[in-house]
Amino acid sequence: MVGAFQKLPMVMPSIDILSSAQRKARNVTPTKGIANIAKRERNRGAKQLDALMKELAVPLRVYTENFPNKRYLHPYESSLIELTFGEGNYEEVLGRVDALRKRLISVGKQHASLCAKSSSKREAEEQLSEGLKKLEEVFQLGKNAVDDLLNVAKTLRAMPVVDPQIPTLCLVGAPNVGKSSLVRILSTGKPEVCNYPFTTRGILMGHIIFNYERFQVTDTPGLLRRRYDDRNNLEKLTLAVLSHLPTAVLYVHDLSGECGTSPYDQFITYKEIRERFEDHLWLDVVSKCDLLEDSPANILEDDVAGRYKRFGPDGAIRVSIKNEVGVDELKNRVQDLLGSQMARLRAEKTQVES
């Protein structure tokens, strides 16, 4: 299941953790009934150092234990972490926080022990002062790890939530082919703009409601013709959605020449994506058909690419938002596609349960 980012613990700023810990440690009093002044000071000093150590270290333990291990996340959320922070950086921040926790415990125990072994009131006071100073120094040196984790938590908690149990229609294609416009006409109500930290533009997420069922519909960043290693994080987000979420695909083609990607380059990318995700339910749409010249359907092209440049993939629906051409047919076909996706998800769930 997705949703782990919304369950992250609230991380306090490092300055708040330190000031709260120091205040609580100062209020610690010696054990009652100790008559000897030196013993009472030793007891007070050791207890205050132990309290400061715990007040600093315990929140860090809570964070490291409750931030999810990436291996146990839904693959989609694991992909979002890598796209947002880079490979290994999430684990590196958690590792720094845990290293700070261990260092605080080591220093705190060492100075509490020295204070408890003091031979006089004055020595106990000096050991207490030195221990408090050292603990603060250790925390100050490592506080950036806590603040980095705070930023990680804020970023992840603000991620859009996609429910993998709800059938989702994912619009895919090159940049500027009209995906967002199609999301708007397909959605029941106004789509929500979802912002990912590694994108400069929002991703539209809408919902379709028919037959008392609710479905998700989302556009995705455009794909260009290039190898996976050369793709940017926007394109990798699209591939993560297709790879890790149970989506039906509405692939959008623009053959008008207006989108900035040639029909031939769109064809090459389309072939790659179609072959890679052949198990997905699929529907092809040629957008902006009002800008295309009419071609007789029986024209024979020498090759598949040539036919694609004229007509798009076989069976594609031609749509013009401007002239409202093909819109009703598209909505009907989308409903059929999502109904099939719902049936597939229910069948998979039944199979798992049995």
C-alpha positions in Angstrom: 0.0 0.0 0.0 1.0 3.6 -0.6 0.5 6.3 2.0 3.6 5.9 4.1 4.6 9.5 3.6 1.5 10.7 5.4 2.4 8.6 8.4 5.9 10.0 9.0 6.7 11.3 12.5 6.7 15.0 13.1 10.4 16.1 13.2 11.2 19.0 15.5 13.7 21.6 14.4 17.1 21.0 16.0 17.0 24.3 18.0 13.7 23.2 19.6 15.0 19.8 20.5 18.0 21.3 22.2 16.2 24.1 24.1 13.5 21.7 25.3 16.1 19.1 26.4 18.2 21.7 28.3 15.1 23.1 30.0 14.0 19.7 31.2 17.5 18.7 32.3 17.8 21.9 34.4 14.7 21.0 36.3 16.0 17.6 37.4 16.6 17.5 41.2 18.7 15.1 43.3 17.2 12.1 44.9 15.5 13.0 48.2 17.1 12.0 51.5 20.8 12.4 50.5 22.3 14.3 53.5 25.9 14.5 52.3 26.5 17.6 50.2 29.1 16.0 47.8 26.9 12.9 47.3 23.8 15.0 46.6 25.7 17.1 44.0 27.1 14.0 42.4 23.6 12.6 42.2 22.1 15.8 40.8 24.9 16.1 38.2 24.7 12.5 37.0 20.8 12.7 36.8 20.9 16.0 34.8 23.5 14.7 32.4 21.5 11.5 31.9 18.3 13.5 31.4 19.9 15.8 28.8 21.4 12.8 27.0 18.0 11.0 26.8 16.0 14.2 25.9 18.4 14.7 22.9 18.7 11.0 21.9 15.2 9.7 22.3 13.6 11.9 19.6 16.3 10.8 17.2 15.6 7.2 17.9 11.9 7.7 17.3 12.7 9.3 13.9 15.1 6.6 12.8 12.7 3.8 13.8 9.6 5.4 12.3 10.9 6.7 9.0 10.3 3.8 6.6 13.0 1.6 5.2 12.9 2.1 1.5 13.0 -1.7 0.9 9.6 -2.0 2.5 7.9 0.8 0.7 5.5 0.5 -2.2 7.8 0.5 -5.3 6.1 3.8 -6.5 6.9 5.6 -3.3 10.5 4.2 -3.3 10.9 5.6 -6.8 9.6 9.0 -5.7 12.3 9.1 -2.9 15.0 8.4 -5.4 13.7 11.0 -7.9 13.4 13.6 -5.2 16.6 13.2 -3.2 18.8 11.2 -5.5 20.0 7.6 -5.0 21.2 6.8 -1.5 20.6 10.4 0.0 17.5 9.5 2.0 19.4 6.6 3.7 22.4 8.9 4.2 20.4 11.5 6.1 18.8 8.8 8.4 22.3 7.4 8.9 23.6 10.7 10.1 20.8 11.2 12.5 21.4 7.7 14.0 25.2 8.4 14.2 24.4 11.6 16.1 22.1 9.6 18.5 24.8 7.1 19.2 27.4 9.8 19.8 25.1 11.6 22.3 24.6 8.4 24.2 28.3 7.6 24.4 29.3 11.1 25.5 26.3 11.4 27.9 27.1 8.1 29.7 30.8 8.9 29.9 30.3 12.3 31.6 27.5 11.1 33.8 29.8 8.3 35.1 32.6 10.9 35.7 30.2 13.1 37.6 29.0 10.2 39.7 32.6 9.4 40.7 33.4 12.9 41.8 35.1 13.2 45.2 33.8 16.6 46.1 30.9 19.0 45.6 33.1 21.3 43.5 34.4 18.5 41.3 30.8 17.3 40.7 29.8 20.8 39.7 32.7 21.0 37.3 32.0 17.6 35.8 28.3 18.6 35.3 29.3 21.8 33.6 31.8 20.1 31.4 29.3 17.3 30.5 26.5 19.7 29.7 28.9 21.7 27.5 30.1 18.6 25.7 26.6 17.3 25.0 25.6 20.6 23.6 28.7 20.7 21.5 28.1 17.2 20.0 24.5 18.1 19.2 25.4 21.4 17.6 28.0 19.7 15.4 25.4 17.2 14.2 22.2 19.3 14.1 22.3 19.7 10.4 21.3 16.0 10.1 18.1 16.7 12.1 17.2 19.7 10.1 17.9 17.8 6.8 15.5 15.1 8.1 12.9 17.8 8.9 13.1 18.9 5.3 12.9 15.3 4.0 9.7 14.8 6.1 8.1 18.0 4.9 8.9 17.2 1.3 7.6 13.6 1.4 4.5 14.5 3.4 3.5 17.0 0.7 3.7 14.4 -2.0 0.5 13.7 -3.9 -1.2 10.5 -2.9 -2.2 8.0 -5.5 -4.5 5.2 -4.4 -3.4 1.9 -6.2 -6.8 0.4 -5.3 -8.6 2.9 -7.5 -8.4 2.3 -11.3 -6.3 5.0 -12.8 -6.2 6.4 -16.3 -2.7 7.6 -17.1 -2.3 10.0 -20.0 1.1 9.5 -21.7 2.8 11.1 -24.7 5.3 13.7 -25.8 5.3 17.2 -24.2 2.6 19.6 -25.3 0.4 17.0 -27.1 -2.7 18.0 -25.2 -2.7 15.6 -22.2 -3.8 18.3 -19.7 -6.7 19.4 -21.9 -7.9 15.9 -22.1 -7.7 15.4 -18.3 -9.9 18.5 -17.9 -12.6 17.3 -20.3 -12.6 13.7 -18.9 -12.7 14.7 -15.3 -15.8 15.0 -13.3 -15.3 18.4 -11.6 -12.1 20.4 -11.7 -8.8 18.5 -11.6 -6.3 19.1 -8.8 -2.9 20.4 -9.5 -0.4 18.0 -7.9 3.1 19.4 -7.3 6.2 17.1 -7.1 9.4 18.5 -5.6 11.4 17.7 -8.7 9.0 19.3 -11.2 8.7 22.9 -12.3 5.0 22.4 -13.2 2.1 20.8 -11.5 0.7 17.4 -12.6 -3.1 17.4 -13.1 -5.0 14.7 -11.2 -8.7 14.4 -11.7 -11.5 11.9 -11.0 -14.1 10.3 -13.2 -17.4 9.2 -11.7 -19.8 6.9 -13.5 -22.1 4.1 -12.4 -21.5 5.2 -8.8 -17.8 4.2 -9.2 -14.8 6.6 -8.7 -11.7 6.5 -11.0 -8.5 8.5 -11.1 -7.2 10.3 -14.2 -3.8 11.9 -14.4 -1.6 13.5 -17.0 2.2 12.8 -16.8 5.3 14.7 -17.9 6.1 14.3 -21.6 8.4 11.6 -22.9 11.1 12.4 -25.4 13.0 10.1 -27.7 16.1 9.2 -25.8 17.7 6.4 -23.7 16.5 5.8 -20.1 19.8 7.0 -18.6 19.4 10.3 -20.5 15.9 10.9 -19.2 15.2 13.6 -16.7 13.3 13.1 -13.4 10.1 14.3 -15.0 10.2 11.5 -17.6 11.3 9.0 -14.9 8.2 10.0 -12.9 6.0 8.9 -15.9 7.8 5.6 -16.2 7.5 5.1 -12.4 3.7 5.6 -12.6 3.5 3.1 -15.4 5.9 0.6 -13.8 4.5 0.5 -10.3 0.8 1.6 -10.4 -2.1 -0.5 -11.9 -2.8 2.1 -14.6 -4.7 1.9 -17.9 -2.9 4.0 -20.6 -4.4 6.7 -22.7 -1.5 7.5 -25.1 -1.8 10.9 -26.8 -0.3 11.6 -30.2 0.0 15.0 -31.9 0.7 14.7 -35.7 0.1 18.3 -36.4 3.7 19.4 -35.9 2.7 21.9 -33.2 3.9 20.1 -30.1 7.6 20.5 -30.9 8.3 16.7 -31.2 8.2 15.3 -34.8 5.7 12.5 -35.6 8.6 10.2 -36.3 10.2 10.8 -32.9 6.8 10.3 -31.3 6.5 7.0 -33.2 9.8 5.7 -32.0 9.0 6.6 -28.3 5.5 5.2 -28.7 6.9 1.8 -29.9 9.3 1.6 -27.0 6.6 2.4 -24.4 4.0 0.2 -26.0 6.4 -2.8 -26.0 7.7 -2.1 -22.5 4.2 -1.9 -21.0 2.3 -4.3 -23.2 0.4 -5.8 -20.3 -1.4 -2.5 -19.6 -4.9 -1.8 -20.9 -4.4 0.7 -23.7 -6.2 3.4 -25.8 -4.6 5.6 -28.4 -5.8 9.2 -29.2 -4.7 11.5 -32.0 -5.2 15.0 -30.6 -5.7 18.3 -32.4 -7.2 16.6 -35.4 -8.7 19.9 -36.6 -5.2 20.8 -37.6 -4.6 17.7 -39.7 -5.2 17.5 -43.4 -7.8 14.8 -44.4 -6.1 11.7 -45.9 -8.0 8.9 -47.6 -8.1 5.9 -45.2 -7.2 3.5 -47.9 -3.8 5.2 -48.7 -1.1 2.6 -48.5 2.2 3.7 -47.0 5.5 1.9 -47.6 6.2 1.4 -43.9 4.5 1.5 -40.5 6.2 4.8 -39.6 4.9 6.5 -42.7 1.3 5.3 -42.0 1.7 6.5 -38.4 2.6 10.0 -39.5 -0.6 10.2 -41.4 -3.1 8.4 -39.2 -1.5 7.6 -35.9 -1.6 4.0 -34.5 -4.2 1.6 -35.8 -7.5 2.1 -34.0 -6.6 5.5 -32.6 -9.5 7.9 -31.9 -9.2 11.3 -33.5 -10.1 14.1 -31.1 -10.3 17.9 -31.3 -11.0 19.7 -28.1 -11.5 23.0 -30.0 -14.2 21.6 -32.4 -15.5 18.9 -29.9 -14.7 16.2 -32.5 -14.5 12.7 -31.1 -15.0 13.8 -27.5 -18.2 11.7 -26.8 -16.6 8.6 -28.4 -13.5 9.2 -26.3 -15.5 9.4 -23.0 -17.4 6.2 -23.9 -14.2 4.4 -24.7 -12.5 5.6 -21.5 -15.4 4.4 -19.4 -15.1 1.0 -21.0 -11.4 1.0 -20.4 -11.7 1.9 -16.8 -14.5 -0.7 -16.3 -12.1 -3.3 -17.6 -9.3 -2.0 -15.3 -11.7 -2.2 -12.3 -12.6 -5.8 -13.2 -8.9 -6.7 -13.6 -8.0 -5.2 -10.1 -10.9 -7.1 -8.5 -9.8 -10.3 -10.1 -6.2 -9.8 -8.9 -7.5 -9.0 -5.4 -9.7 -12.2 -5.3 -6.7 -14.3 -6.5 -4.5 -12.9 -3.8 -7.1 -13.5 -1.1 -7.7 -17.0 -2.2 
